[in-house]
Amino acid sequence: MSCSPNGEASLFEVNIRYVGGLLSAYYLTGAEVFKKKVLELGEKLLPAFNTPTGIPRGVINLGSGTSWSWGWASAGSSILAEFGTLHLEFVHLSELSGNPVYTEKVMNIRKLLNKIEKPHGLYPNFLSPVSGNWVQHHVSVGGLGDSFYEYLIKSYLMSDKTDGDAKRMYYAAIEAIEANLVQKSPGGLTYMAEWRGGLLDHKMGHLACFSGGMVGIGADDGAPEKRQHYLDLAAEITHTCHESYSRSATKLGPEAFRFDGGAEATATRLSDRYYILRPEVIESYMYMWRLTHDPKYRQWGWEAVEALEQHCRVEAGFSGIRDVYAATVSHDNMQQSFFLSETLKYLYLLFSDDDLLSLEDWVFNTEAHPLPIIHRSCILEQSEEEERDEEPPE
């Protein structure tokens, strides 16, 4: 992959798509070229962390190393889901390079987040990389916040359950989310609202639908008496997200759906009615199938396959659609890259045996690139073997 030397790039997108993709390619094939490329690329991302707090800025020039914040982000702030979605990949960059700098960069972010005060235990979406303070109090498990929470539980799982810090942060965050954001609609649907400075916005984005799977994979390692509670919560959220699909004419879900003004799990605004081949709902089906083997999750996945075939397949591939409620679809003429890396992969895994990329051995990054769980015992055994190999014969 040749980067345009002066290309400006999103640190977050380059990390989850390219670093994540190259790491997976290396771990799945063992081809050295992927390792070489991913370490070259990782090094180019380090200058983004040169800020007063160590919280990276969102955009980086890969040639010059200068970085800056997104123009649209509140007052030059960095975004929780961006600086909070580096951990899995950066830990692997340190593993492969033998250079602790990558792990240090992400541990430093975590240290700052632990230190600062959180409103009601919640993590707002915008943080200043200069002062290290929250910039405003908007909290969401959808866009801008989403994968930060996902990477807490996945960091714990990827560490072979040794990263106690990640575990503690995840379960504390889930408790705050349950106390403040999780709602039940009059029609009995459980959803995650958004929080704006203390006021709830009764809207759930498609992006937040990954949380069914997240709460599911986190069910086993919380307090034993809460295990069933978390599995139930995961199933309820996944059910709500399925409802957002089944209540549309196309059986595909909108970008965001609301729970006020009578209708539930439906998009009220025209600007929320599109579907761009997003994976999050199917991702939750896949995890819930692996965790429960309830056949309804495969059935729901197959409904999505049929809807994609019927409404999104076009001559050259698959296209997003502009209004999931219109019987006659209007295509947006775009096939997003996450359709291949996530939507189709999660569908394939949903209909495969559990031992294909087993959750015992792999953790998926937020772009569905599989990364191996770091089994410390294996690494110790391996280094002991290497030492034995190096000992001179007596």
Disulfide bonds with the S-S distance in Angstrom:
Cys209-Cys241 2.07
